Amino acid sequence: MTGDDEVNSSQTTPPRVRIEDYAIIGDTETAALVSRDGSIDWLCLPRFDSASCFTALLGDPSHGRWLIGPVSEADSHRRYIGRSSVLETIHETATGIVKVTDLMPLGAGRADIVRVIEGLDGEVEMAHDFVVRFDYGRIRPWVSHHDADSGDQEILVAIAGPDMLLLRGSRLPRGGDGRHHDRFTVHAGERLQFDLSWVSSWKPIPAPLDIPARITRTIETSQDWAAECTYDGPYDDAVVRSLLLLRLLTDTRRGGIVAAPTTSLPEDLGGVRNWDYRFCWLRDASLTLEALLQAGFSESTALWRDWLVRAIAGDPQDMQIMYAVDGSRRLPESTLDHLPGYAGSQPVRVGNGAVDQKQTDVLGEVMIALHLARDLGLEESPHTWAVERALVEELADNWQDPDNGLWEIRGPLRHFTHSRVMVWAAFDRAVRAVDEHGLEGPVERWRELRDKVREEVLTKGFNTEINSFTQHYDTTEVDASLLNIPLVGFLPGDDPRVLGTIDRIEHDLMHHGLLMRYRTEAGVDGLPGREHPFLACSFWLVSAYAKAGRLAEAHALMGRLTGLSNDVGLLSEEYDPVGQRMIGNFPQAFSHLTLVQAAVAIADAEKALRQGDSDDV
């Protein structure tokens, strides 16, 4: 694909809100998306993978939302307060200025959304629209007003089945039929606050939060965490924001790391490439850990490591590529036909059928992350190495089988080159665990298999006619995942075969300066439609440039990529460079973790260059 080729971006329905106009707030167990105009259009409670109660993101306001915003046209700008995930939006209207602060409090031990309105200048008429629909916009709850047990504050209660939402506030919206509205004027110096709480419907109503104290504590907790970052290099603001996002996507109660907080934001507007990413892919979680470790964080590593051991406990043959946030294994894929989908993109899916796929690369990612953790001093748990060893032994017996590959190809199984490289990485880290850390295992067998896999990849995965590694052994197509060859240490970054592969990927997969994953028109994925540049692939290219010593190109591409983030520093899965808009699930862990890794690769390359200059002197 050349840079002039267009990607199909036809759509059946214009989106109500562009993806980049959302921001995320979260409490490290779930998250909400807030639009620029103040509408919470997506929220799953109490967990990332629970059913949503606000689902306007995949439909319209009748499917549930919580809007607090100006009635009249406003110039709205927003930011996160310091290095936190507390969102502050300033709305400037013709009559005045108002500030809205949105957050999900950290450390409260409960699921709440807090919204505070403050009049800054003049007066602003505000709209309050509260529409709850449980079970992905399908179930209208019973909504009633009543007093709390203390009798000192009215509460709006929405209840259906196991779910109960409680809305407290300075003034509550009125209405019926599951829809509650209000209009009010905020004057300079006035402050109104609202708190939405989820609780199991059979439990008593919890006490109200101390909202000012919770805001302060949430900001301080986030900033204290961010202060532990040891990264000291270029693009540090983008790196820290990415790390904070990765923290939000880590379930700090259970240990799972979700790929994104959303489902079915399309890769092809109006098309069928709509997937549920609210689960824990072992690959994505491992890469997230690598990014956190590279930036100086170790506590998250131990949390996820323990989650991993619990999730995959049992027969190594039963290891899945993904799990629910609590380690559950059943993730059946179904469609929500009552929802029109974002921009008319159907079907809307929940669950993920890829759970049953074979992806041989996954163990390589896990072994790399856990080996890095060992190198940085994380102590072994009683069962960690036993589990790793059992998984490597299972791989040793089955590594030659074809698989679905990194991109969850729903076409025929193939011998994907990237998968084979990661098989090499799994054996390599197992060997190094024995050689460098004194752990026990059949190291000679693993060493022999590592060398055998490497020889196979160099023989069957590299095509001398095109001077490039190929997507799989039976094609001359390339795949952006091949950029990982130098990143995992399979070959040096300046190896001629790596340089040839970079050139070929640039030629075949570059679209308006950004990389596609692969050429969908080749038919390898077995799906109709096409997609847009996948941001992680371009960040891989930055890292590959850095490994190759091509720092000017690395900085040029990195500057462009970080410039694609929205006004609060968030990135989606893909980007449409023609329509200049974000595409796919949002915000996406894969995009942000590869951003961190690319920045680290540049910093490491610059450090090595300075060291080389010093040595020459």
Buried (B, 14 or more C-beta within 10 A) or exposed (E): BEEEEEBBBEBEBEBBBBBBBBBBBBBBBBBBBBBBBBBBBBBBBBBBBBBBBBBBBBBBBBBBBBBBBBEEEBEBEBBBBEBBBBBBBBBBBEBBBBBBBBBBBBEBEBBBBBBBBBBBBBBBBBBBBBBBBBBBBBBBBEBEEEEBEEEEEBBBBBBBEEBBBBBBBEEBBEBEEBBBEBEBBBEBEBEBBBBBBBBEBEEEBBEBBEBEEBBEBBBBBBBEBBEEBEBEBBBEEBBBBBBBBBBBBBBBBBBBBBBBBBBBBBBBBBBBBBBBBBBBBBBBBBBBBBBBBBBEBBEBBBBBBBBBBBBBEEEBEEBBBBBBBBBEBEBEBEBBEEBBBBBBBBBBBBBBBBBEBBBBBBBBBBBBBBBBBBEEEBEBEEEBBBBBBBBBBBBBEEBEEBBBBBBBBEEEBBBBBBBBBBBBBBBBBBBBBBEEEEBEBBBEBBBBBBBBBBEBBEEBBBBEEBBBBBBBBEBEBBBBBBBBBBBBBBBEBEBEBBBBBBBBBBBBBBBBEBBBBBBBEEEBBEBEBBBBBBBBBBBBBBBBBBBBBBBEBBBBBBEBBBEBBBEBBBBBBBBBBEBEBBBBBBBBBBBBBBBBBBBBBBBBBBEEEEEEEEEEE
